Amino acid sequence: MLPFLFSINLNFVMVKNCFQTIPNMYEHFFQCPYCWEEISMLLDPSVVRQIYVEDCEVCCNPIQITPEFQENELIAFDASDIEQ
């Protein structure tokens, strides 16, 4: 099981490095509302307020993500479970 987790981490690092070169992307770290692990997601500040669902990269449960930006700065963020 460890090699599998290790390969996921390597892939994440590669993807993360690729996204860091994309202008106007914002990486935000927060706790998953299910497993409480710290995870990060890339957010697009060009959309002022967004609501979407994305799976936790650790436990794979769906999280409702609600970021809000003002002048390309994150001013509000909510990550909540979707009560399945």
Secondary structure, 3 states (H helix, E strand, C coil): CHHHHHHHHHHHHHHHHHHHCCCCCEEEEEECCCCCCEEEEEECCCCCECCEEEECCCCCCEEEEEEEEECCEEEEEEEEECCC
